[in-house]
Amino acid sequence: MPARIVAFSGNTHRPSRTRTLVEAVAAELSRLRPIDLKVYDLVDAGTGIAVAGRSALPLPAARIVEAIESADALIVGSPVYKGSYAGLFKHLIDFVAPEALIGKPVVLTATGGGPRHALVVEHSLRPLFGFFSAQAVPTAVYAGDTEIAEGRIADPIVRARVAQAAAELARLLDIGQGDAVSTSAPLAAAR
């Protein structure tokens, strides 16, 4: 049975480099194993997501949150703003029930204006998904403004990291489909 994958890009417009990056990871993953992929951008949440409670979310945003919670694995990406992930990206993630992501495999990606933004995946995204007790794959992927061109990953090092992250996600999904696998077993196996 194909794994249910949600790729979520924290962009408010299309096309975007962040969406290109999350789609590249998804494409590589689909080369390795069958998947049922849903791709969302923050713009798909619609207007009016600046609400205080989940019950007040507009229907498109609520559907994204539900898709994130029910996925077998996530590929998430955010553009970098002033050294961190996008505020509206974080706001939407704040509506995800913490117990829904426990043990869930996640690939972390980000795009930014240059090399000084590269640590966002390690200093912002990894702790965020660590709070949820999600299993972030060891390889995170960052692409600067020159590494994605014309809707394609132009840099061979970024392409190699995409392939590595997708392979790690595939292994976690394969482990997770085994019988009687505890939530700690995939983490130990990924080391």
C-alpha angles and dihedrals in degrees: 000000000000117000114246106240126186117197111195123189117192094217127126095205142041137264098036137167090229092058089047089055097048090045090051091055090047092049091051091047090051088054089057101043142354113279139177102220130198117180122197134179123203087248087066089067089071128214123314100049091130092098130130099228137041092236089062095055115119112252096255091054093045089053091053091051091048091049091051091050095048098043122109089222140359137223107196131182138175135186111239118248119184093336099315144070119283115284095228090049088057092043092057092045088052088069093058112104106245093224090057092069100044107131093354113145113240134183112209120212137167140177128208147158097272149333096299089070095055096096092063090093091056101035101038114014098040093052091045093055090038087062087059090048089238119156105246109196113244095246115069121186127224126176126190126210095275097046096070117051131171093355094307136097103253099181119083093209091055090047089053091050090049090053092047094049091048091049091051091049091049090053092050091049091049091050091047091056092058121104119271095359113167121217090252096052096073091050093052091046093052094059 
